[in-house]
């Protein structure tokens, strides 16, 4: 990188702490970013690749403090068994993203397409399907048995996909201006990945407004992203809603991206009347993209499961709800079961047991205790565990809409819905129920044993195509796709300013694909060693005894730390530690 593009050792204005009254500091940050936008436009692809490498170095240096600071901000001490979540959803996800973006820019630099090394075929409905994960031998080893696909919108051809892959990096000198990123408050890599995507996909520099829940992490992120700060490509600011409001209305902002709630989105776009109602016409003058969450379904297709299968997937579903104490936009919230499944009651017993025995932790996100109180009022029949902090609600087959179907609680409350039928009849009914009754379009989870999947023929693929969700996960959690940045992340296409659903646009998408309809993540129904049955029968083989992101995994704390260390610097000793941790689980 030439001297004009080399980060300095003392980045300036890494973090500006101010209220909206401190307009001079905010205005100065935007002026510096306007100059930074010109700097970015002048960088070659080679220089951009080197810059990403510099960010990787500084992010890696902050990995431990990043994870520990994040854990403590959520009420977890460094020795808590779930601290591994903060390693995986913070520095690990960031390093994985940087590596993937480097690979894509490297392809573009030599005149190749990011799709040249990917397998491309057809999905249901003659959609173009890109096999986006795994892409490396490290992927195949660390996330054994898991695969990821990107389905493009109907009508897009393979030639279209190849020609458009690269997005903003096909015209690196074109500036996307200055954007405002309103950072999420729950997962620490979200604001970082949003900033990176704005820069790489859209050639847009950013002012990152840190969510107050992540204020303790702001200095760490400032150091982790120091190469961006020193080139004027990023400014990080802290403050309350008044700071965000000032920036969204600032003439120096060309675009807004938010991760949050639909209510907040409406407030930004339309504003509120004195009575708190959304105004009729938009007041935001610039384009906006958003990731807003929703009520995510977990469709459990009935089959003949062993006791071990029932226990494993009960822990699986509990993880979908309890990861990060339930404070996830993609948390599983409504489990859909078949009334005719003979093992329904046994599965529910295992699920309640898994919800109860997962390590206790604080319900830490602002407003979550009040939402749990709402659950208690709405559902007196709820079964509460873990000291009254986790609820399982059997809704039966009630045809009336229920709050848990329409309200993203963002807290550890799990609803159980029962539909009639079995096999394809049940699956079709569950897809229709999820599409029509549940709020949001971010992600849907589907659990099906290999024998039932084989018996359905093309029925599963048709069901995936009919689910109107931005990510569909089969025998895994959609949250896994979040951490695999060659996968897209965002709502199903169709959100508008008036009806935003789970958002507008996508992020991550390290292959820089256009015309994305959805991501499809697939995992093994059975863990190792029971996954060996896939070597001579249907299903996916995996060497993972239990995934490290399971909340019931005894090795999750060590596993998250070691996986991050290995991604940063692969070593045989670290790999052996990962294997030991996995088999201890």
Phi, psi and omega in degrees: 000130180295163185301328180293344182241016183266126179300141176277166182278347182232080182300139181262154176053038179300315179225126175251115177263117183202159165265174181297339178292338179273062186290333182296318181293318179293318178297320180296320179299319180290325176297318179294323178291325177299320176291323178297327177298323177291323177298314180299318181299332182275347182283137174283168177299324177299317179293324179293321177297317179295322178298316177299323176297322177295320177296321178302318180296313182289324178294319179297322180295334181264002191304312184292313179296324177303306183295317183290318178298317179298316180299314182294326178295341179255011177084018179251130174280160184302337181264008179291142184296343181259010181293340177300334176303321184286332173292313186288322184266005176242263184295324180300308181300325181290315180295318177302317180295315180299317178298319182292320178294323176298317179300317181294314180294328178295319176298314182295326182297328181264011176084011179265170175264145174301343181270355185299329182261002182261147173280130182236129177214206184241139173256181181305141181079018179061029175283146170290132180236125177254126178276099191264353180202137000280155178245348181224165177295329177296317176303312183296330182277314186282330181237057187298131176089357182255139179227154179226137180234148171247121177262128178270165184294147179305139180097343178283133180266165176298321178297320176300313183299316180293321183291325186267346181298126183130336177044236185298335182282355170284338176227071189296338180277350180278126184269138173268004177081210183245126180246157173254124174252115176267104192289149175290158180253002188250317183243127194285339179277346185303307180297326179294312181294326177295317178298315180297318181293319176303317183289314189275317182283329188236004181054041184241123175280162191223145159260121181263115174269111181288135172294137182305333178295339182253015178308319179299337183271349186303314178297324179295314178295325177300319178286321180298325183254022183306321179300325177289319181296315185292337177269002181076021181266352182208139167230139182247126180234151177241162178147181182270198181297334180294327177292315177299318180296319179298317183288322181296334181262003185284138180294342180274000180259130181257346186196150177235137171232132180230140164246120184178222184248155180300325179299316179294319177303312180299322179296319180293315187283316188253333190079178183231148173282176180296339178267002178091002180278151177293136178290162187282328185240145180298141175251343178290132187262355184237163178297154179221140169241159187201149169234117196235000176076200183160198178256108186269131178276154169235102182270119180253106182280127184294144177199189178261100185255147173281169175302321180294323177297315181299316181292317182298313184280340169295317176295325178299309181293321177300322177297318180302328180270323192262347177306134181058032180060027178083003183267060180230139177295339185251013181297137173295130184237332180231117177267130183249117183242163178264133178294335183266006179282115182300335184263011183304309184295322178293321178296316179298322178296317177295322181294315178296324178295317179295320177298325183282321188269352174301143184309137179288147180203163180291148165273096199258340188288137181306132178089346184295317177302323178294324178291326175294326176295323176297320178299315181298321179290320184283332187228079179298342180275359183300144175263117184258138178227178178054051177068030178077022181252356181224133185238138171241123187239114177273108183275349181066221183242028182301128182278348181279141176302144184236148183304326183290344176276339187240351182245121174282102186288334179054038183202163187284072174234129186234121179265148178240121179245140180244128177244160180276166175093170177219169177058223183296325179300314178295314183300316179297319179294321180293320178298314179298317179299312181298316181295321190264332189255333187264140179285134173100163184220024185284307185204147177228142181246143182220126180245124183211133180284155186300324182292318178292319178301317179297321181293332181282347181063236180279001185300323180293315182297322177296320179296318178301316181295329183275342176290122182269074181221147181291331174224132174242127181246127179250117181060028169205179180261141178301334177300334177296321179296330177303318184277359179249097195279358167284352174269148174284158178222122179162181183287163171296141182303145177129349178294142180230172177300320182283329181223081192283338182054241180261012174133182180226128178087177180227167174227187183065260168043055189293342173281357177055053181272146174259165173061036180285133173261314183196164167252147177234117180253135180233142178226174180282138178292327182239141177278171175290140007270355182293342177292347180297342177298338179288346180289337179233004179215192181289163177111179182249135177274143176215148175263003179277119177293320176203129184301142184291346179273354176298135180290345179264006184279118179298335183262015187293323182296308178294322183299314179298317180293315183290321176300319178295314179300320182291321177295324179290313182212098182298126177220146180298320181298318179294320179299318178297323177295321177298314181296319179297317179296318181296316183284336172294332179289000000 
